[in-house]
Amino acid sequence: MKYSNILLLCLFVGISSFGQTKANTKDKYLKQKLPSTTPEIFAPNLISKKGEYEFGSVFNKNATEFFYGVNVNGKEEIRYSKLQGNKWSSPQTILSHNNYGFNDPFLSPDEQRLYFISQKTLVGHDKKDDYDIWYVNRTANGWSEPINAGTNINSESSEYYISFTKDGTMYFSSNKKENNFNIYTSKDINGRFQEAIQLSNAINTAAYEADVFIDPDEKYIIFCSKRKEGFGQGDLYISFKKADGTWSTSVNMGDRINTKGHELCPFVSSDGNYLFYTSNQDIYWVSTKILDSYKN
């Protein structure tokens, strides 16, 4: 069964140059005016739209392809836009199903896989209660059918949101222990993810921790947490890697980022210049110069 006709057609267009397209700076990032250290809604009325809940966004390395999650009336799907020449294609739905949703897209380091989460059952096309991490491979004919990331990643509980270091180590969240979401990491050795390890209490607490972005060089980590000192429903926190290899105690990113609403789904562009995140059901972006203010 094909998961979406657009999945094979839209993504096949220009597939030989996928992840390799070069572009003028002014054409990248959907030709949006670049932000300062004050967060701004990303691509209003094009990506961030009224009546939709946008989240889980990711650009390829060259900032010429854009994947993001959308929730419309409870249906979760993944959309895609690509720079073709000097014009961006209209966002198209590339992963959608009537029985279950697709969410939290993220590219592998080599951009040959698109990872995401879904409530799809392992066999058939039913919807189960928990989310697993899945991926599709890029092939000569488009994308493969969804492949489950395996039992070293997934459990009988939910796994959320994916990001990677340069060497392919996956960071993600799961509530497999005591029904409490915490952040885990799993190394990729010879193409196989190893048993996931829970991060230290510098990151994980008795509260909710999820939606993790790891800097590809593991210099810092940004994630969503719901803690008593927070500003709203969920806030973004940041921690930096110390000289001894441990993580600094995570700190709330404050009211420059967080609001009375819900901040989640952080992603930093591959050039290291822009932080994207969801706030109050829209995607925002801001210059990563703001991150310097959180260093001890």
SEZA-168429 format. One line per 3 residues: number of its first residue (from 1); for each residue x, y, z of N, C-alpha, C. Coordinates in pm, whole numbers. Each point is the difference from the previous one (the first is absolute). Last residue first. Layout:
BEGIN
NUM	X Y Z X Y Z X Y Z ~ ...
END
This chain:
BEGIN
296	2710 2931 3135 44 37 135 127 84 -7 ~ -380 -15 -394 121 -66 46 40 51 137 ~ -368 164 -275 -34 -106 94 124 -73 53
293	-9 354 -339 -44 59 126 -32 -107 105 ~ 124 -99 -459 115 41 81 -42 52 136 ~ -315 -116 -347 44 -111 84 118 38 90
290	-202 287 -342 -69 3 128 51 -108 95 ~ 129 35 -455 81 87 85 -61 9 140 ~ -202 -226 -378 62 -78 108 100 82 81
287	-454 182 -263 144 -17 -16 58 -77 118 ~ -508 -89 -143 76 105 66 149 -27 -24 ~ -565 -170 -123 144 -14 -13 68 123 56
284	-510 -312 3 77 123 16 146 -27 -33 ~ -526 -235 -83 145 -14 0 64 137 9 ~ -497 -144 211 68 49 -119 150 -27 12
281	-322 -101 352 -49 -65 -120 52 60 -131 ~ 148 130 453 -141 30 -16 -52 -36 -139 ~ 483 -59 -16 -55 76 111 -146 32 -30
278	467 -311 -184 -144 26 -4 -41 75 126 ~ 494 13 -270 -78 -70 102 -147 34 -17 ~ 558 83 -198 -143 -10 -31 -68 -73 116
275	491 280 -88 -78 -92 82 -146 10 -43 ~ 494 126 -261 -140 29 34 -62 -113 82 ~ 469 17 -172 -38 140 11 -139 26 57
272	290 -409 -138 11 45 139 -54 139 27 ~ 5 -300 -403 103 104 4 18 57 140 ~ -338 -324 -84 133 -61 -11 113 101 -4
269	-466 102 265 42 -20 -138 144 -49 -6 ~ -332 -94 412 97 101 -41 50 -35 -139 ~ -459 -109 333 89 -45 -106 92 115 -36
266	-429 -169 383 113 82 -42 81 -65 -112 ~ -472 -84 255 53 -32 -132 116 90 -45 ~ -326 209 371 46 -137 -22 67 -10 -137
263	-313 327 380 116 5 -89 60 -141 -10 ~ -493 249 163 80 -122 -6 111 19 -103 ~ -263 396 299 -46 -112 -81 94 -118 6
260	78 428 200 -101 -70 79 -57 -120 -75 ~ 492 133 -139 -120 79 24 -94 -76 93 ~ 566 21 -199 -116 -68 56 -114 96 34
257	421 157 -191 -44 -114 -79 -135 -52 49 ~ 203 360 217 32 38 -138 -46 -109 -97 ~ -32 -41 480 -115 56 -70 35 60 -136
254	289 -421 221 -53 129 39 -110 55 -89 ~ 274 -431 27 45 101 -96 -70 135 17 ~ 137 -398 373 -113 50 -77 47 114 -93
251	342 -387 162 -62 124 45 -114 38 -93 ~ 339 -460 168 -81 72 -98 -66 122 61 ~ 475 -220 143 -139 -4 42 -84 86 -94
248	435 -209 -211 -31 98 104 -146 -13 39 ~ 283 -421 -194 -87 111 -35 -16 97 117 ~ 447 -319 -127 -133 -6 61 -81 123 -43
245	466 -75 -119 -90 -85 -75 -138 -15 59 ~ 387 283 137 17 -139 44 -96 -95 -69 ~ -12 474 -78 131 -49 -43 22 -147 37
242	-507 156 -66 114 52 75 130 -66 -47 ~ -501 109 -243 97 -105 33 121 63 67 ~ -508 210 26 123 1 -78 94 -111 46
239	-570 133 -10 114 -47 78 121 -5 -92 ~ -557 207 32 126 -23 -70 107 -45 99 ~ -589 51 -90 116 4 90 124 -28 -82
236	-561 149 -77 127 -48 -51 110 24 103 ~ -540 -86 116 103 98 -31 121 -66 -65 ~ -573 -63 114 127 -67 -24 101 103 -46
233	-421 137 167 -32 -142 -12 124 -86 -22 ~ 118 466 203 -128 -40 -56 -17 -150 -5 ~ 381 241 193 -85 113 -34 -140 -43 -45
230	345 -274 357 -20 39 -139 -98 114 -19 ~ 162 -264 399 47 138 -17 -26 52 -140 ~ -114 -451 125 -76 93 83 41 145 -22
227	59 -344 -406 48 8 138 -74 110 76 ~ 47 -284 -485 -113 58 74 37 -3 147 ~ 294 2 -500 -29 -58 131 -117 74 64
224	319 -73 -496 -120 50 66 -16 -69 134 ~ 481 106 -273 -113 -91 10 -116 69 70 ~ 556 21 -205 -119 80 28 -119 -95 1
221	583 -7 32 -124 -73 -21 -116 92 40 ~ 573 24 -150 -114 38 82 -120 -85 -37 ~ 428 -93 -178 42 112 84 -112 45 93
218	49 -369 -359 -34 -22 141 52 111 92 ~ -3 -33 -495 128 -21 68 -17 -22 150 ~ -386 83 -272 72 -110 -65 136 -31 61
215	-407 194 291 97 59 -92 81 -113 -63 ~ -491 -95 177 140 -10 38 86 72 -104 ~ -544 -2 187 93 27 -110 141 -7 55
212	-519 -194 171 141 35 20 69 30 -133 ~ -475 -120 237 26 91 -113 143 54 4 ~ -160 -155 474 -20 -60 -132 43 101 -107
209	-103 -95 572 106 47 -91 -16 -70 -134 ~ -283 87 508 -5 -42 -140 118 61 -76 ~ 52 -83 535 -97 66 -87 8 -59 -141
206	297 -113 357 -128 -67 22 -111 61 -85 ~ 481 50 -202 -48 19 136 -126 -83 18 ~ 460 78 -366 -126 -64 39 -32 24 147
203	399 197 -171 -100 19 -104 -136 -51 47 ~ 367 -43 277 23 138 -44 -103 39 -107 ~ 35 -443 178 -97 89 62 32 147 -20
200	156 -372 -373 16 23 144 -106 96 53 ~ -97 -324 -432 95 105 38 -7 28 150 ~ -108 -481 -246 -65 120 52 106 102 42
197	34 -392 -389 45 37 133 -67 130 42 ~ -77 -442 -383 -9 141 37 38 23 145 ~ 179 -388 -350 -96 19 108 4 144 49
194	166 -37 -491 28 -77 120 -107 27 107 ~ -11 15 -566 -10 77 123 21 -91 120 ~ 202 -63 -507 -97 -53 96 1 85 127
191	303 45 -389 -135 4 -51 -107 -53 93 ~ 470 29 121 -13 -84 -120 -144 -10 -48 ~ -14 240 418 124 -73 -26 -25 -96 -116
188	-230 444 277 -12 -79 -122 136 -65 -27 ~ -233 183 485 105 7 -101 -33 -91 -118 ~ -324 267 369 36 -132 -52 103 16 -111
185	-288 272 447 91 5 -113 38 -143 -40 ~ -416 309 294 89 -114 -17 92 24 -119 ~ -378 262 373 80 5 -123 104 -111 1
182	-516 22 238 139 40 19 73 -10 -132 ~ -538 -36 234 87 25 -115 136 49 44 ~ -347 -337 261 50 137 6 97 23 -117
179	-223 -417 173 -93 83 -78 40 147 3 ~ 264 -370 179 -92 65 94 -93 99 -70 ~ 332 -158 -329 28 -23 141 -95 84 85
176	-12 16 -479 0 -144 31 31 -32 146 ~ -65 412 -312 -59 -12 134 -8 -147 43 ~ 333 324 -351 -88 -115 19 -58 4 142
173	324 293 -418 -62 -11 132 -93 -121 5 ~ 489 141 -281 -146 -4 -8 -56 -7 141 ~ 485 7 -341 -59 47 125 -151 2 -19
170	439 -264 -267 -135 53 9 -31 46 142 ~ 464 -61 -325 -60 -32 129 -136 69 10 ~ 323 41 -373 -122 -79 -10 -60 -45 132
167	390 297 -100 34 -141 -19 -122 -91 -1 ~ -36 478 67 66 -22 -129 29 -148 -26 ~ -406 89 323 134 56 -4 60 -29 -138
164	-547 35 93 122 -79 -18 127 83 18 ~ -586 -51 126 107 82 -58 129 -81 6 ~ -588 -37 81 130 -60 -30 98 108 -41
161	-531 -119 239 96 100 -48 142 -56 -10 ~ -322 -309 286 -28 128 -66 127 61 -57 ~ -259 -490 205 128 65 -33 -31 123 -86
158	-302 -344 365 17 93 -112 142 52 -12 ~ -137 -501 191 -44 135 33 30 90 -119 ~ 134 -446 -1 -145 -7 3 -61 132 47
155	468 27 -251 -48 -85 110 -151 -10 -11 ~ 483 161 -313 -141 1 33 -36 -99 110 ~ 458 42 -141 -53 137 4 -142 -2 55
152	230 -399 -64 96 74 81 -39 147 10 ~ -252 -308 -272 -28 -10 143 105 65 89 ~ -127 168 -523 45 -118 74 -15 10 150
149	-131 293 -402 139 16 43 49 -110 92 ~ -378 -26 -413 8 25 143 146 3 45 ~ -204 133 -492 74 -106 69 11 37 147
146	-311 145 -484 51 26 135 63 -124 63 ~ 15 40 -533 -108 -11 98 61 25 139 ~ 276 233 -377 -45 -135 33 -127 4 84
143	139 388 -362 23 -44 137 -55 -140 20 ~ 165 171 -483 -70 81 101 37 -46 139 ~ 185 -204 -386 -138 19 -41 -81 83 98
140	462 -130 60 -1 54 -136 -141 31 -47 ~ 71 20 523 36 -98 -102 -3 67 -137 ~ -5 96 579 -4 58 -134 50 -104 -100
137	-248 -116 480 127 13 -71 -22 69 -135 ~ -278 29 494 -6 -45 -140 137 25 -62 ~ -193 -85 544 71 77 -103 -34 -55 -138
134	-164 22 578 8 -66 -129 90 80 -92 ~ -177 -57 558 85 71 -96 16 -88 -124 ~ -440 -5 344 133 -55 -28 75 93 -94
131	-458 36 366 78 40 -117 132 -77 -7 ~ -499 -160 230 127 71 20 67 32 -133 ~ -428 -227 25 -9 106 100 128 82 12
128	-153 -229 -475 19 -48 137 6 118 96 ~ -214 -123 -521 59 100 89 11 -59 139 ~ 4 -256 -511 -80 43 114 76 104 82
125	106 -277 -417 -18 145 -4 -97 47 108 ~ 371 -447 -77 -129 53 -39 -6 151 10 ~ 359 -209 296 -59 -75 -111 -137 58 -31
122	250 216 324 110 -62 -73 -50 -76 -123 ~ -282 424 174 36 -132 50 112 -60 -86 ~ -87 540 73 -22 -114 -88 41 -131 69
119	28 478 141 -72 -100 78 -37 -122 -85 ~ 434 366 -48 -134 -38 -45 -59 -101 97 ~ 458 366 -134 -70 -86 94 -141 -28 -53
116	504 103 -256 -123 61 48 -60 -92 105 ~ 451 83 -391 -56 -60 120 -126 75 42 ~ 302 -74 -469 -87 93 70 -64 -77 116
113	478 -74 -312 -119 -48 70 -76 118 57 ~ 400 62 -237 -52 -112 -77 -124 -62 65 ~ 317 365 148 -122 42 -69 -56 -108 -92
110	378 2 329 33 -6 -143 -120 37 -88 ~ -47 1 481 115 84 -34 37 -2 -148 ~ -511 -88 115 123 -63 47 118 87 -42
107	-490 222 73 89 -66 -96 118 -66 69 ~ -527 108 172 141 38 17 85 -81 -96 ~ -564 120 179 98 -41 -101 141 45 36
104	-480 -29 249 140 16 42 101 -46 -104 ~ -480 -207 -81 35 117 79 152 5 19 ~ -486 -268 -214 145 8 -11 43 135 58
101	-474 -348 60 70 120 -44 150 -19 -12 ~ -469 -334 -70 98 46 99 75 118 -59 ~ -364 -203 -240 -15 -70 129 93 52 109
98	-15 158 -469 -132 19 59 -12 -58 140 ~ 458 205 -220 -78 -124 -5 -132 24 71 ~ 502 249 -206 -134 13 55 -70 -135 -9
95	462 301 -165 -29 -118 82 -133 23 71 ~ 147 323 -309 77 -114 -51 -19 -127 81 ~ -224 524 -141 -2 -109 97 71 -121 -60
92	118 518 -132 -82 -114 -36 6 -105 110 ~ 122 566 -122 6 -115 91 -100 -108 -39 ~ 207 317 -375 -105 10 101 8 -122 92
89	451 157 -234 -125 -67 -33 -102 24 111 ~ 404 342 -128 -36 -108 90 -133 -60 -44 ~ 399 266 -299 -134 2 55 -23 -122 90
86	382 107 -297 -4 104 103 -139 15 60 ~ 161 -455 -186 49 122 -63 10 108 104 ~ -243 -312 222 19 -46 -137 38 122 -85
83	-63 -174 548 45 108 -87 32 -59 -137 ~ -365 -209 360 134 -10 -56 30 123 -86 ~ -353 -242 417 20 103 -101 145 -2 -44
80	-401 -312 307 132 18 -61 -2 113 -101 ~ -286 -281 454 0 76 -124 143 34 -42 ~ -311 -365 335 128 66 -26 -5 64 -138
77	-398 -132 401 62 -33 -128 130 77 -15 ~ -461 -127 351 141 38 -7 59 -45 -133 ~ -512 131 219 72 -86 -91 143 50 -17
74	-342 226 264 40 -125 63 74 -96 -90 ~ -141 439 -146 -119 -67 54 32 -139 54 ~ 404 160 -198 -120 68 -48 -120 -80 46
71	566 52 71 -119 -62 55 -120 83 -43 ~ 543 -78 -177 -120 81 11 -111 -84 62 ~ 587 22 -99 -121 -69 39 -115 98 15
68	460 18 -335 -59 40 128 -129 -78 25 ~ 478 100 -345 -100 -96 43 -59 51 132 ~ 320 193 -444 -61 23 130 -110 -102 25
65	465 163 -328 -114 -89 15 -51 10 143 ~ 374 246 -139 -75 6 -125 -117 -98 -2 ~ 396 91 314 -118 86 22 -79 22 -128
62	393 -292 89 13 117 -85 -116 98 13 ~ 14 -417 245 124 73 30 12 130 -79 ~ -496 -163 85 120 -75 -36 122 89 22
59	-439 77 303 58 30 -131 112 -99 -29 ~ -457 -16 345 141 -26 -26 35 41 -143 ~ -423 -2 436 54 43 -130 149 -31 -13
56	-423 -60 339 95 -100 -48 61 33 -134 ~ -464 233 79 104 -38 97 99 -93 -66 ~ -513 303 -41 124 -40 -67 108 -28 104
53	-560 49 -57 101 -14 105 126 -54 -67 ~ -457 304 -184 83 -120 -5 101 2 115 ~ -309 358 -81 -85 -117 -9 76 -131 -15
50	246 432 -162 -108 -1 97 -86 -124 -22 ~ 522 -8 -142 -131 46 -43 -100 -4 114 ~ 546 -49 -170 -75 22 124 -134 65 -35
47	251 -88 -373 23 -117 84 -84 10 128 ~ -91 334 -298 52 -99 -95 23 -132 72 ~ -149 387 234 -99 -20 -107 47 -94 -111
44	393 181 299 -143 13 30 -86 -9 -125 ~ 504 -115 129 -80 -10 -122 -150 8 28 ~ 241 -10 441 65 -41 -123 -102 -15 -113
41	17 326 459 -71 -111 -64 69 -30 -133 ~ 303 211 383 -104 40 -94 -70 -124 -55 ~ 371 188 432 -71 -104 -78 -111 58 -87
38	461 243 145 -140 4 42 -78 -101 -83 ~ 458 99 -74 -9 -75 125 -138 16 65 ~ 17 45 -524 99 49 95 -8 -88 124
35	-143 -155 -525 -38 57 129 119 54 79 ~ -108 -34 -557 71 -66 109 -29 68 133 ~ -327 -38 -435 92 96 60 62 -62 124
32	-169 -330 -388 -50 84 108 107 97 49 ~ -18 -369 -352 16 141 -36 -53 95 108 ~ 43 -487 40 -124 44 -63 -2 150 -28
29	401 -223 149 -98 20 106 -130 61 -52 ~ 390 84 -337 -14 -103 102 -112 35 98 ~ 163 285 -362 -103 -96 -39 -25 -106 106
26	341 347 31 -131 65 2 -113 -97 -35 ~ 460 -136 -21 -45 19 137 -140 57 6 ~ 129 -293 -420 42 128 53 -58 17 139
23	86 -496 -176 -92 112 -12 67 127 50 ~ 41 -579 -139 67 122 43 -94 116 -23 ~ -78 -557 77 -33 123 -70 75 118 58
20	-11 -470 151 120 51 -64 -24 134 -72 ~ -328 -294 233 105 26 97 124 60 -60 ~ -288 -225 -351 -49 13 137 116 18 97
17	-16 -68 -494 71 112 62 -44 21 144 ~ -186 -339 -273 143 -21 -16 80 112 63 ~ -482 9 -18 55 -84 107 150 -20 -13
14	-371 269 -241 134 49 36 69 -86 102 ~ -478 -124 -19 42 113 -82 136 51 49 ~ -242 -337 232 84 -51 -107 53 113 -87
11	-306 74 356 137 -17 47 91 -59 -106 ~ -464 72 -94 61 126 38 146 -16 38 ~ -250 -394 -112 10 94 -111 76 126 37
8	-94 -358 314 86 -49 -107 22 104 -108 ~ -277 110 368 126 -50 57 95 -44 -110 ~ -450 121 -91 94 112 -2 135 -43 53
5	-360 -296 19 48 12 -137 103 110 -11 ~ -67 -275 447 -51 122 -63 52 4 -140 ~ 48 -389 251 -45 82 111 -51 135 -47
2	-9 -494 -247 74 124 -2 -57 92 107 ~ 12 -559 -25 -84 120 0 87 124 0
END
